[in-house]
């Protein structure tokens, strides 16, 4: 990855943010670098195993390497990169086992949380789910994976917040943050966003009908489908 390509991604990212994704507050320097590197990984500019060009990024932003290394710590905690001694930061490789392990746990915990939350749902909560899903549909039409991802988080957080189990929420929050890259990778696959919207519609209907077992099953299937298509994509890359 050359200095010119780094600079080009930087300019494109800033232009897209201004036009399509207004930010409610100014991003800190560390946050800008994190978003910059995430975009490069998600868009395939930086590939698995490739070294992150720390020097080029510093030159592009006109900064020292200190905030870049701060950004690296966050990216490593979220599973985007791995810091290797004497080599520096490289893009992490996603394995089929990573996918299987993460989504198996996510499926069980989110399904249980949704089942526990259903009795506390109000018409206002249902309206929020419908509004978020409509916004996700607009993001999908623009192929805005990052925007879709943020809305998807809000959709799931709506019922997770009502489950009444703080320990479960803490475990899920830590795990989802650590494996953010897996979820974004799954949403980036063809037709995944469209399929997710349909699955969300079914989940909303299940909440309306107050069918606890159906809610649990549909929420689990939502996670399991992501695991299946991402595992299939990894298998194709290896063949």
Order of alpha helices (4+ residues) and beta strands (2+ residues): alpha-alpha-alpha-alpha-beta-beta-alpha-alpha-alpha-alpha-alpha-alpha-alpha
